[in-house]
Amino acid sequence: MSHCPSCGRYVGPGEACPYCGARLSGRIPIRVVKIAAVLLATMGVATLWFAAIHAEVPLIQVGQAGATMNMAYVRIQGRCIRAPSYDVESGYLSFWIEDDTGAIYVSAYRTETQQILEEGRVPALGDLVEVAGTLRIREEFLSLTVNAPEQLKLTRADPEPRDIGTITPEDQYLRIRVRGQVRSVYEPYAGLTLITIQDRTGAIPVAVTEDIVTLSSASSAIETPSNATEAPAFEALSIGQPVEVVAAVSLYNSTPQLVPASLADIVPLTEPMPVAAAKHIGELTTADVGQLALVRGTLTEVNPFSAGVKFTLDDTTGSIIMLVWQSVYDALGDPTELDIGAEIQVQGEISQYRGELEVVPQLADDVQIIAVAATPTPTPKHTHTPTPTRTSTPPHSHTTTLPYSPTATPTPQETPTATVEPIPISAITAEHIGESVTVEGTVVGTASFSGGFKFTLEDSTGHIVLLTWHNVYADCWDAPEINLGATVRATGEVDQFDGELQIQPDFGGDVKVVAGASAQAAPREIGSLSGADEGQRVMIEGEIIRLEGLNSAVKVFVSDDTGETLVFIWHTVLDHIADNTKLGTPGSRVRVVGTVELYRGNLEIVPTLPNDVVVLSAP
């Protein structure tokens, strides 16, 4: 009602007529309207707040993320497929998770990272992860930024006890518990330490990255004294130390390895951890080839050769050859005590050559002298007689043991060494498989693979593959000169793989360079390289900017005055590069020869051989 019922004049929202004073009935007071409006607004805001905090963040699959979802707040579930990376200075934490549709990069910044560390929410390889955050979509790259650490949830499976020998590539990401003995501690490059542990069934490397060490230290630093546990210093692990390791199975070039969540998952043990079953020599058969065994007996023969020493061990139930490589022999406390009549206990891998069983110790500690000979006799010098030699099969390789020629009793020094003339490559056929031959040819092709290096030799009659396992290549004095254009004389056993004939030398001395390699490649400025050079072999020289480590390779970024490029080096090549630790030092100057390749539109230079990468200087 807007008009007075008494005088008929317009009175507006008032409660009484300003003209005649008549009171107006049936109207809602303004105060009530104001109060109701405030209450309704408050209730609306409260309802929206309640709905916002209780609404579930939408769950999507990685493959569903599209350009229209950029900056959307979403939730993703998947498995952590790469151990987390952590930068102490910036507090930046990152990791990768994967579901059935793809993988996504997840990151957190300083404040959120600190809370994640304090609450023990750092994912590890193989963990099931549910995380919510802001989705960022760039060309061919998806990332998720964690805004609320409480929305990062982990499910870590209980470890499954396993024997090392039962671990296969199908166990990838499975969390397991193994017990074994430390057999080696090796740092292939700065930022990665490989600890090889072994039990009676096999051996496996444990990969400890710099990020794992840093995160373990950061987590220990924020724990309260009531629950703090000091992470073991894996650097102090000694060879032969029994340990228990809880870790997830990862793959390196299809070979299983273990990646722990933290250093606390590597626990030294006090009780002994034998890696070989004790057996009488007479019990050993060909069924034991490839297995570890612990035997004890008396030395009855000592036959040195250029790559080590062969001992005959007898325990009255039978005899066996104990093959000790030179590196193991030199590490023995007092090798002269290994004389005829000495009582020896040795553990090693059982191998076979031409029907004869051998036990091959891997470490000096695998050879224990129980009692020295009553009247020691001088051990023959290793340089007396140049006898045919062999080298061991590379550890963890899937190839059969390479044969070697039996070592004869030392002959008088005046006996001349026969000179073996090379045969034409075309004369080698499948009928020669298993025989030892000598060839000479020019290197016209090079290649690397997980077990070693392959060189294609060519003479005027044909070509053949010269296959050198990693240990043979490392034992070869002329290895730095073996490259394209070099003339090489090689002696080895003829074998065949996928229909291709190969010559496999027994040790490095079987490969000699007759004439050095020709010019490897024309020098190029980095800025002059383009996609048109794909497949070409080039040489660059520059300074290292940074290095990024991957599971199977490293990325070395090299620059000169004209530009920057990526040098992609497989670990199988990296391990044999001289001064390879300097590749991780920014400012080091290198010369690289390699093939130009394109990967996702980016240029890469990929060296094939270790001597294709030369460290010229380091800061």
HUWO-V769400 format. One record per backbone hydrogen bond with DSSP energy under -0.5 kcal/mol. NH is the residue of the N-H (numbers start at 0). CO is the residue of the C=O. If there is no record, write none. Layout:
NH;CO, NH;CO
This chain:
3;8, 7;3, 10;1, 11;1, 13;10, 16;21, 20;16, 23;14, 24;22, 32;28, 33;29, 34;30, 35;31, 36;32, 37;33, 38;34, 39;35, 40;36, 41;37, 42;38, 43;39, 44;40, 45;41, 46;42, 47;43, 48;44, 49;45, 50;46, 51;47, 52;48, 53;49, 54;50, 59;57, 59;74, 63;60, 64;60, 64;61, 68;65, 69;66, 70;134, 71;68, 73;71, 73;132, 74;57, 75;130, 77;128, 78;97, 79;126, 80;78, 80;95, 81;95, 83;122, 84;93, 86;91, 87;85, 90;86, 91;86, 92;107, 93;84, 94;105, 95;81, 96;103, 97;78, 98;101, 101;98, 103;96, 104;141, 105;94, 105;103, 106;143, 107;92, 112;108, 113;109, 114;110, 115;111, 116;112, 117;113, 118;114, 119;116, 120;115, 125;79, 126;123, 127;154, 128;77, 128;126, 129;152, 130;75, 131;150, 132;73, 133;144, 134;71, 134;132, 135;142, 137;135, 137;140, 140;137, 142;135, 143;104, 144;133, 145;106, 145;143, 146;131, 146;144, 150;147, 151;148, 152;129, 152;150, 154;127, 156;154, 159;174, 160;158, 161;176, 165;162, 166;163, 170;167, 171;168, 172;248, 173;170, 175;173, 175;246, 176;159, 177;244, 179;242, 180;197, 181;240, 182;195, 183;195, 185;193, 187;185, 188;191, 191;188, 192;207, 193;185, 194;192, 194;205, 195;183, 195;193, 196;194, 196;203, 197;180, 198;201, 201;198, 203;196, 205;194, 206;204, 206;257, 207;192, 207;205, 208;206, 209;190, 212;208, 213;209, 214;210, 215;211, 216;212, 217;213, 218;214, 219;215, 220;216, 221;217, 222;218, 222;219, 226;223, 227;223, 233;231, 235;232, 236;233, 239;181, 240;237, 242;179, 243;266, 244;177, 245;264, 246;175, 246;244, 247;258, 248;173, 249;256, 251;254, 254;251, 256;249, 257;204, 258;247, 264;261, 265;262, 266;243, 266;264, 267;265, 268;241, 276;291, 278;293, 282;279, 283;279, 283;280, 287;284, 288;285, 289;349, 290;287, 292;347, 293;276, 294;292, 294;345, 296;343, 297;313, 298;341, 299;311, 300;311, 302;309, 304;307, 307;304, 308;323, 309;302, 310;308, 310;321, 311;300, 312;310, 312;319, 313;297, 314;317, 319;312, 320;356, 321;310, 322;320, 322;358, 323;308, 323;321, 324;322, 325;306, 328;324, 329;325, 330;326, 331;327, 331;328, 336;333, 337;334, 338;336, 340;298, 341;338, 342;370, 343;296, 343;341, 344;367, 345;294, 346;365, 347;292, 348;359, 349;290, 350;348, 350;357, 352;355, 355;352, 356;354, 357;350, 358;320, 359;348, 360;358, 365;362, 366;363, 367;344, 367;365, 369;342, 369;367, 370;342, 375;372, 383;380, 386;384, 390;505, 396;393, 414;411, 415;413, 417;415, 419;417, 420;418, 422;437, 426;423, 427;424, 428;426, 431;428, 432;429, 433;493, 434;431, 436;491, 438;489, 440;487, 441;457, 442;485, 443;441, 443;455, 444;455, 446;453, 448;451, 451;448, 452;467, 453;446, 454;465, 455;444, 456;454, 456;463, 457;441, 458;461, 463;456, 464;500, 465;454, 466;464, 466;502, 467;452, 467;465, 468;466, 469;450, 472;468, 473;469, 474;470, 475;471, 475;472, 476;474, 478;475, 480;477, 481;477, 481;478, 482;480, 484;442, 485;482, 486;514, 487;440, 487;485, 488;511, 489;438, 490;509, 491;436, 492;503, 493;434, 494;501, 496;499, 499;496, 500;498, 501;494, 502;464, 503;492, 504;466, 504;502, 509;506, 510;507, 511;488, 511;509, 513;486, 513;511, 514;486, 517;483, 523;538, 527;524, 528;525, 532;529, 533;530, 534;595, 535;532, 537;535, 537;593, 538;521, 539;591, 541;589, 542;558, 543;587, 544;556, 545;556, 547;554, 549;552, 553;568, 554;547, 555;553, 555;566, 556;545, 556;554, 557;555, 557;564, 558;542, 559;562, 562;559, 564;557, 565;602, 566;555, 567;565, 567;604, 568;553, 568;566, 569;567, 570;551, 572;569, 573;569, 574;570, 575;572, 576;573, 579;576, 581;578, 582;579, 583;580, 584;581, 585;583, 586;543, 587;584, 588;616, 589;541, 590;613, 591;539, 592;611, 593;537, 594;605, 595;535, 596;603, 598;601, 601;598, 603;596, 604;565, 605;594, 605;603, 606;604, 611;608, 612;609, 613;590, 613;611, 615;588, 615;613, 616;588
